[in-house]
Amino acid sequence: MSDRRPATGPRAADLRIPPLAPGMRIGLYGGSFNPAHAAHRAASLLALKRLKLDRVWWLVTPGNPLKDNHRLPPLAARLEQARGVARHPALVPTGLEAGLGTRYSFDTVAALVRRFPQVHFVWLMGADNLASFHRWQRWDELAALVPMAVIDRPGCTFPAMAAPAAGALARWRRPESAAGRLARMAPPAWVFLHGLKSPMSSTQLREGAEAGARRK
């Protein structure tokens, strides 16, 4: 069968789980990627190096349950744009959540862990997401399912570490010096990674583009 789809829909290949093998260390970086930008790439490369990962999958979600998705561009368009930003063989934008039919991050990760028990998955998120992590569906179960790495962002450190989830998970935090071993640690286990300098965010880029459009 052909993989071709209407221009507004993702390719069948985009909805499949990317290639993997037993023993691989794979970072799972979820988000709407609206749009993907250089800070996503920098955070992924930082995690790739510090956590000694083989791949980082960008889980480009069909829609964020905590956000208004009314104006969210089509999944196919966001995947195409994300591939243009990633530009690295180990960074893999994928629409596998749409393929699996999962809505929440916990369900996506649970499905992957169940299907591939010999793969070492690590959940990746920015410090801004740690600040709101307690609002996620079954967030505590997600933390107990796979190790996690929280990547610092300028201006987000203190709100993130003062958030309810950080407090609840404090006893399972591991020193940053242990980051290279995190993928093989039994969850719950997490590290806070420093070193990302870019303050860029998708929200800022969207607002800038909208302001530019209004001035035309």
Phi and psi restraints in degrees (value plus and minus 20) as a CYANA .aco file:
   2 SER   PHI     -98.6   -58.6
   2 SER   PSI     127.4   167.4
   3 ASP   PHI    -105.5   -65.5
   3 ASP   PSI     -21.1    18.9
   4 ARG   PHI     -91.1   -51.1
   4 ARG   PSI     119.8   159.8
   5 ARG   PHI    -156.3  -116.3
   5 ARG   PSI     144.2   184.2
   6 PRO   PHI     -75.7   -35.7
   6 PRO   PSI     135.5   175.5
   7 ALA   PHI     -77.1   -37.1
   7 ALA   PSI     -47.9    -7.9
   8 THR   PHI    -105.7   -65.7
   8 THR   PSI     -29.3    10.7
   9 GLY   PHI    -129.2   -89.2
   9 GLY   PSI     131.5   171.5
  10 PRO   PHI     -90.9   -50.9
  10 PRO   PSI     135.3   175.3
  11 ARG   PHI     -90.5   -50.5
  11 ARG   PSI     133.8   173.8
  12 ALA   PHI     -78.0   -38.0
  12 ALA   PSI     -57.0   -17.0
  13 ALA   PHI     -83.3   -43.3
  13 ALA   PSI     -50.8   -10.8
  14 ASP   PHI     -89.9   -49.9
  14 ASP   PSI     -41.5    -1.5
  15 LEU   PHI    -113.9   -73.9
  15 LEU   PSI     -28.6    11.4
  16 ARG   PHI    -103.1   -63.1
  16 ARG   PSI     137.1   177.1
  17 ILE   PHI     -90.7   -50.7
  17 ILE   PSI     108.7   148.7
  18 PRO   PHI     -80.8   -40.8
  18 PRO   PSI     140.1   180.1
  19 PRO   PHI     -78.1   -38.1
  19 PRO   PSI     120.8   160.8
  20 LEU   PHI    -175.5  -135.5
  20 LEU   PSI     148.9   188.9
  21 ALA   PHI    -167.3  -127.3
  21 ALA   PSI     134.5   174.5
  22 PRO   PHI     -73.6   -33.6
  22 PRO   PSI     118.6   158.6
  23 GLY   PHI      71.1   111.1
  23 GLY   PSI     -33.1     6.9
  24 MET   PHI     -88.0   -48.0
  24 MET   PSI     131.1   171.1
  25 ARG   PHI    -128.3   -88.3
  25 ARG   PSI      95.3   135.3
  26 ILE   PHI    -144.7  -104.7
  26 ILE   PSI     102.4   142.4
  27 GLY   PHI    -104.3   -64.3
  27 GLY   PSI     117.0   157.0
  28 LEU   PHI    -130.8   -90.8
  28 LEU   PSI      92.7   132.7
  29 TYR   PHI    -136.8   -96.8
  29 TYR   PSI      81.0   121.0
  30 GLY   PHI    -113.9   -73.9
  30 GLY   PSI     132.6   172.6
  31 GLY   PHI     146.1   186.1
  31 GLY   PSI     151.4   191.4
  32 SER   PHI     -99.4   -59.4
  32 SER   PSI     -41.3    -1.3
  33 PHE   PHI      28.4    68.4
  33 PHE   PSI      37.5    77.5
  34 ASN   PHI    -143.0  -103.0
  34 ASN   PSI      57.5    97.5
  35 PRO   PHI    -119.5   -79.5
  35 PRO   PSI     146.8   186.8
  36 ALA   PHI     -86.5   -46.5
  36 ALA   PSI     127.1   167.1
  37 HIS   PHI    -169.2  -129.2
  37 HIS   PSI     160.0   200.0
  38 ALA   PHI     -81.6   -41.6
  38 ALA   PSI     -51.2   -11.2
  39 ALA   PHI     -89.5   -49.5
  39 ALA   PSI     -54.3   -14.3
  40 HIS   PHI     -79.7   -39.7
  40 HIS   PSI     -64.6   -24.6
  41 ARG   PHI     -85.7   -45.7
  41 ARG   PSI     -64.3   -24.3
  42 ALA   PHI     -83.6   -43.6
  42 ALA   PSI     -62.5   -22.5
  43 ALA   PHI     -82.7   -42.7
  43 ALA   PSI     -60.8   -20.8
  44 SER   PHI     -86.3   -46.3
  44 SER   PSI     -62.0   -22.0
  45 LEU   PHI     -87.6   -47.6
  45 LEU   PSI     -55.9   -15.9
  46 LEU   PHI     -82.3   -42.3
  46 LEU   PSI     -67.1   -27.1
  47 ALA   PHI     -84.4   -44.4
  47 ALA   PSI     -60.9   -20.9
  48 LEU   PHI     -76.2   -36.2
  48 LEU   PSI     -64.0   -24.0
  49 LYS   PHI     -96.8   -56.8
  49 LYS   PSI     -70.7   -30.7
  50 ARG   PHI     -91.8   -51.8
  50 ARG   PSI     -52.5   -12.5
  51 LEU   PHI    -114.6   -74.6
  51 LEU   PSI     -22.0    18.0
  52 LYS   PHI      36.5    76.5
  52 LYS   PSI      30.5    70.5
  53 LEU   PHI    -106.8   -66.8
  53 LEU   PSI     136.5   176.5
  54 ASP   PHI    -110.2   -70.2
  54 ASP   PSI     -53.3   -13.3
  55 ARG   PHI    -167.4  -127.4
  55 ARG   PSI     135.9   175.9
  56 VAL   PHI    -144.8  -104.8
  56 VAL   PSI      97.5   137.5
  57 TRP   PHI    -111.6   -71.6
  57 TRP   PSI     105.5   145.5
  58 TRP   PHI    -107.2   -67.2
  58 TRP   PSI      86.7   126.7
  59 LEU   PHI    -103.0   -63.0
  59 LEU   PSI      70.5   110.5
  60 VAL   PHI     -98.2   -58.2
  60 VAL   PSI      85.7   125.7
  61 THR   PHI     -96.2   -56.2
  61 THR   PSI     126.9   166.9
  62 PRO   PHI     -82.7   -42.7
  62 PRO   PSI     -48.2    -8.2
  63 GLY   PHI    -197.6  -157.6
  63 GLY   PSI     118.4   158.4
  64 ASN   PHI    -103.4   -63.4
  64 ASN   PSI     100.3   140.3
  65 PRO   PHI     -81.3   -41.3
  65 PRO   PSI     -39.6     0.4
  66 LEU   PHI    -115.1   -75.1
  66 LEU   PSI     -17.6    22.4
  67 LYS   PHI    -148.7  -108.7
  67 LYS   PSI     141.6   181.6
  68 ASP   PHI     -96.9   -56.9
  68 ASP   PSI      95.9   135.9
  69 ASN   PHI    -118.7   -78.7
  69 ASN   PSI      -8.8    31.2
  70 HIS   PHI     -78.9   -38.9
  70 HIS   PSI     -58.4   -18.4
  71 ARG   PHI    -124.4   -84.4
  71 ARG   PSI      -5.7    34.3
  72 LEU   PHI     -89.9   -49.9
  72 LEU   PSI     106.7   146.7
  73 PRO   PHI     -80.6   -40.6
  73 PRO   PSI     138.4   178.4
  74 PRO   PHI     -77.1   -37.1
  74 PRO   PSI     129.9   169.9
  75 LEU   PHI     -76.0   -36.0
  75 LEU   PSI     -62.7   -22.7
  76 ALA   PHI     -80.0   -40.0
  76 ALA   PSI     -60.1   -20.1
  77 ALA   PHI     -87.9   -47.9
  77 ALA   PSI     -59.8   -19.8
  78 ARG   PHI     -90.3   -50.3
  78 ARG   PSI     -56.0   -16.0
  79 LEU   PHI     -84.4   -44.4
  79 LEU   PSI     -64.1   -24.1
  80 GLU   PHI     -82.4   -42.4
  80 GLU   PSI     -63.8   -23.8
  81 GLN   PHI     -85.5   -45.5
  81 GLN   PSI     -59.6   -19.6
  82 ALA   PHI     -83.8   -43.8
  82 ALA   PSI     -58.2   -18.2
  83 ARG   PHI     -83.4   -43.4
  83 ARG   PSI     -56.3   -16.3
  84 GLY   PHI     -87.2   -47.2
  84 GLY   PSI     -49.7    -9.7
  85 VAL   PHI    -102.8   -62.8
  85 VAL   PSI     -59.6   -19.6
  86 ALA   PHI     -79.6   -39.6
  86 ALA   PSI     -76.5   -36.5
  87 ARG   PHI      25.0    65.0
  87 ARG   PSI      25.8    65.8
  88 HIS   PHI    -175.7  -135.7
  88 HIS   PSI     114.8   154.8
  89 PRO   PHI     -83.1   -43.1
  89 PRO   PSI     -41.5    -1.5
  90 ALA   PHI    -113.2   -73.2
  90 ALA   PSI     -26.5    13.5
  91 LEU   PHI    -122.9   -82.9
  91 LEU   PSI      98.3   138.3
  92 VAL   PHI    -145.0  -105.0
  92 VAL   PSI      77.8   117.8
  93 PRO   PHI     -87.9   -47.9
  93 PRO   PSI     114.8   154.8
  94 THR   PHI    -166.6  -126.6
  94 THR   PSI     126.8   166.8
  95 GLY   PHI    -122.2   -82.2
  95 GLY   PSI      12.1    52.1
  96 LEU   PHI     -80.7   -40.7
  96 LEU   PSI     -46.6    -6.6
  97 GLU   PHI     -82.6   -42.6
  97 GLU   PSI     -60.1   -20.1
  98 ALA   PHI     -85.0   -45.0
  98 ALA   PSI     -57.3   -17.3
  99 GLY   PHI     -86.6   -46.6
  99 GLY   PSI     -59.3   -19.3
 100 LEU   PHI     -96.8   -56.8
 100 LEU   PSI     -42.7    -2.7
 101 GLY   PHI      57.8    97.8
 101 GLY   PSI       4.4    44.4
 102 THR   PHI    -115.1   -75.1
 102 THR   PSI     127.0   167.0
 103 ARG   PHI    -127.5   -87.5
 103 ARG   PSI     -55.0   -15.0
 104 TYR   PHI    -126.3   -86.3
 104 TYR   PSI     129.3   169.3
 105 SER   PHI     -78.1   -38.1
 105 SER   PSI     -60.4   -20.4
 106 PHE   PHI     -77.0   -37.0
 106 PHE   PSI     -65.3   -25.3
 107 ASP   PHI     -85.4   -45.4
 107 ASP   PSI     -58.2   -18.2
 108 THR   PHI     -83.1   -43.1
 108 THR   PSI     -70.1   -30.1
 109 VAL   PHI     -85.9   -45.9
 109 VAL   PSI     -60.2   -20.2
 110 ALA   PHI     -80.7   -40.7
 110 ALA   PSI     -60.4   -20.4
 111 ALA   PHI     -85.3   -45.3
 111 ALA   PSI     -61.1   -21.1
 112 LEU   PHI     -87.8   -47.8
 112 LEU   PSI     -63.8   -23.8
 113 VAL   PHI     -83.5   -43.5
 113 VAL   PSI     -58.8   -18.8
 114 ARG   PHI     -86.9   -46.9
 114 ARG   PSI     -60.4   -20.4
 115 ARG   PHI     -98.3   -58.3
 115 ARG   PSI     -50.6   -10.6
 116 PHE   PHI    -150.3  -110.3
 116 PHE   PSI      49.7    89.7
 117 PRO   PHI     -86.8   -46.8
 117 PRO   PSI     -37.7     2.3
 118 GLN   PHI    -115.5   -75.5
 118 GLN   PSI     -14.5    25.5
 119 VAL   PHI    -119.7   -79.7
 119 VAL   PSI     120.6   160.6
 120 HIS   PHI    -117.2   -77.2
 120 HIS   PSI      77.3   117.3
 121 PHE   PHI    -109.4   -69.4
 121 PHE   PSI     124.2   164.2
 122 VAL   PHI    -150.7  -110.7
 122 VAL   PSI     110.3   150.3
 123 TRP   PHI    -103.7   -63.7
 123 TRP   PSI     108.3   148.3
 124 LEU   PHI    -131.3   -91.3
 124 LEU   PSI     118.6   158.6
 125 MET   PHI    -176.4  -136.4
 125 MET   PSI     133.8   173.8
 126 GLY   PHI     -95.6   -55.6
 126 GLY   PSI     139.6   179.6
 127 ALA   PHI     -80.7   -40.7
 127 ALA   PSI     -49.3    -9.3
 128 ASP   PHI     -83.7   -43.7
 128 ASP   PSI     -52.8   -12.8
 129 ASN   PHI     -95.3   -55.3
 129 ASN   PSI     -50.4   -10.4
 130 LEU   PHI     -81.7   -41.7
 130 LEU   PSI     -54.6   -14.6
 131 ALA   PHI     -82.2   -42.2
 131 ALA   PSI     -49.0    -9.0
 132 SER   PHI    -132.4   -92.4
 132 SER   PSI     -10.3    29.7
 133 PHE   PHI     -78.6   -38.6
 133 PHE   PSI     -53.8   -13.8
 134 HIS   PHI     -85.1   -45.1
 134 HIS   PSI     -32.4     7.6
 135 ARG   PHI    -111.0   -71.0
 135 ARG   PSI     -29.5    10.5
 136 TRP   PHI     -93.1   -53.1
 136 TRP   PSI     130.3   170.3
 137 GLN   PHI     -84.1   -44.1
 137 GLN   PSI     100.5   140.5
 138 ARG   PHI      36.5    76.5
 138 ARG   PSI      21.4    61.4
 139 TRP   PHI     -81.6   -41.6
 139 TRP   PSI     -57.8   -17.8
 140 ASP   PHI     -89.1   -49.1
 140 ASP   PSI     -52.3   -12.3
 141 GLU   PHI     -92.6   -52.6
 141 GLU   PSI     -54.0   -14.0
 142 LEU   PHI     -81.8   -41.8
 142 LEU   PSI     -63.4   -23.4
 143 ALA   PHI     -84.3   -44.3
 143 ALA   PSI     -46.7    -6.7
 144 ALA   PHI    -107.8   -67.8
 144 ALA   PSI     -25.8    14.2
 145 LEU   PHI    -112.5   -72.5
 145 LEU   PSI     -60.8   -20.8
 146 VAL   PHI    -162.9  -122.9
 146 VAL   PSI     135.3   175.3
 147 PRO   PHI     -82.3   -42.3
 147 PRO   PSI     137.6   177.6
 148 MET   PHI    -152.0  -112.0
 148 MET   PSI     127.4   167.4
 149 ALA   PHI    -144.7  -104.7
 149 ALA   PSI     106.2   146.2
 150 VAL   PHI    -122.8   -82.8
 150 VAL   PSI     104.6   144.6
 151 ILE   PHI    -122.2   -82.2
 151 ILE   PSI     100.8   140.8
 152 ASP   PHI     -82.4   -42.4
 152 ASP   PSI     128.8   168.8
 153 ARG   PHI    -154.9  -114.9
 153 ARG   PSI     122.8   162.8
 154 PRO   PHI     -73.1   -33.1
 154 PRO   PSI     109.5   149.5
 155 GLY   PHI      65.1   105.1
 155 GLY   PSI     -23.6    16.4
 156 CYS   PHI    -129.2   -89.2
 156 CYS   PSI     -29.8    10.2
 157 THR   PHI     -78.7   -38.7
 157 THR   PSI     -75.6   -35.6
 158 PHE   PHI     -90.0   -50.0
 158 PHE   PSI     -63.2   -23.2
 159 PRO   PHI     -79.3   -39.3
 159 PRO   PSI     -57.7   -17.7
 160 ALA   PHI     -86.3   -46.3
 160 ALA   PSI     -67.0   -27.0
 161 MET   PHI     -94.1   -54.1
 161 MET   PSI     -37.3     2.7
 162 ALA   PHI    -111.8   -71.8
 162 ALA   PSI     -22.8    17.2
 163 ALA   PHI     -95.6   -55.6
 163 ALA   PSI     136.8   176.8
 164 PRO   PHI     -75.8   -35.8
 164 PRO   PSI     -60.0   -20.0
 165 ALA   PHI     -85.7   -45.7
 165 ALA   PSI     -60.6   -20.6
 166 ALA   PHI     -82.1   -42.1
 166 ALA   PSI     -59.9   -19.9
 167 GLY   PHI     -86.2   -46.2
 167 GLY   PSI     -62.2   -22.2
 168 ALA   PHI     -87.3   -47.3
 168 ALA   PSI     -49.2    -9.2
 169 LEU   PHI    -120.3   -80.3
 169 LEU   PSI     -15.1    24.9
 170 ALA   PHI     -74.8   -34.8
 170 ALA   PSI     -60.0   -20.0
 171 ARG   PHI     -90.2   -50.2
 171 ARG   PSI     -34.6     5.4
 172 TRP   PHI    -122.2   -82.2
 172 TRP   PSI     -15.0    25.0
 173 ARG   PHI     -91.6   -51.6
 173 ARG   PSI     115.5   155.5
 174 ARG   PHI    -128.0   -88.0
 174 ARG   PSI     133.5   173.5
 175 PRO   PHI     -83.5   -43.5
 175 PRO   PSI     130.1   170.1
 176 GLU   PHI     -80.0   -40.0
 176 GLU   PSI     -47.7    -7.7
 177 SER   PHI     -85.0   -45.0
 177 SER   PSI     -36.8     3.2
 178 ALA   PHI    -113.4   -73.4
 178 ALA   PSI     -13.3    26.7
 179 ALA   PHI     -75.9   -35.9
 179 ALA   PSI     -58.0   -18.0
 180 GLY   PHI     -86.1   -46.1
 180 GLY   PSI     -37.3     2.7
 181 ARG   PHI    -122.6   -82.6
 181 ARG   PSI     -23.1    16.9
 182 LEU   PHI     -79.0   -39.0
 182 LEU   PSI     -62.7   -22.7
 183 ALA   PHI     -77.5   -37.5
 183 ALA   PSI     -48.0    -8.0
 184 ARG   PHI    -120.5   -80.5
 184 ARG   PSI     -15.3    24.7
 185 MET   PHI     -98.8   -58.8
 185 MET   PSI     127.6   167.6
 186 ALA   PHI     -95.7   -55.7
 186 ALA   PSI     110.6   150.6
 187 PRO   PHI     -95.6   -55.6
 187 PRO   PSI     136.9   176.9
 188 PRO   PHI     -96.2   -56.2
 188 PRO   PSI     118.1   158.1
 189 ALA   PHI    -180.7  -140.7
 189 ALA   PSI     118.2   158.2
 190 TRP   PHI    -172.9  -132.9
 190 TRP   PSI     136.4   176.4
 191 VAL   PHI    -149.4  -109.4
 191 VAL   PSI     136.2   176.2
 192 PHE   PHI    -130.3   -90.3
 192 PHE   PSI      95.7   135.7
 193 LEU   PHI    -118.0   -78.0
 193 LEU   PSI     107.5   147.5
 194 HIS   PHI    -121.1   -81.1
 194 HIS   PSI     145.1   185.1
 195 GLY   PHI     103.3   143.3
 195 GLY   PSI     -36.2     3.8
 196 LEU   PHI    -102.0   -62.0
 196 LEU   PSI     105.4   145.4
 197 LYS   PHI    -120.8   -80.8
 197 LYS   PSI     -42.6    -2.6
 198 SER   PHI     -93.2   -53.2
 198 SER   PSI     109.7   149.7
 199 PRO   PHI    -109.1   -69.1
 199 PRO   PSI     -16.3    23.7
 200 MET   PHI     -80.7   -40.7
 200 MET   PSI     125.0   165.0
 201 SER   PHI    -162.1  -122.1
 201 SER   PSI     136.6   176.6
 202 SER   PHI     -82.2   -42.2
 202 SER   PSI     -58.2   -18.2
 203 THR   PHI     -80.9   -40.9
 203 THR   PSI     -65.4   -25.4
 204 GLN   PHI     -81.8   -41.8
 204 GLN   PSI     -60.3   -20.3
 205 LEU   PHI     -85.9   -45.9
 205 LEU   PSI     -61.7   -21.7
 206 ARG   PHI     -84.3   -44.3
 206 ARG   PSI     -65.0   -25.0
 207 GLU   PHI     -84.0   -44.0
 207 GLU   PSI     -58.1   -18.1
 208 GLY   PHI     -84.4   -44.4
 208 GLY   PSI     -62.1   -22.1
 209 ALA   PHI     -86.2   -46.2
 209 ALA   PSI     -59.0   -19.0
 210 GLU   PHI     -86.9   -46.9
 210 GLU   PSI     -59.4   -19.4
 211 ALA   PHI     -85.5   -45.5
 211 ALA   PSI     -59.7   -19.7
 212 GLY   PHI     -83.1   -43.1
 212 GLY   PSI     -60.0   -20.0
 213 ALA   PHI     -85.3   -45.3
 213 ALA   PSI     -56.8   -16.8
 214 ARG   PHI     -88.7   -48.7
 214 ARG   PSI     -48.9    -8.9
 215 ARG   PHI     -98.4   -58.4
 215 ARG   PSI     -36.2     3.8
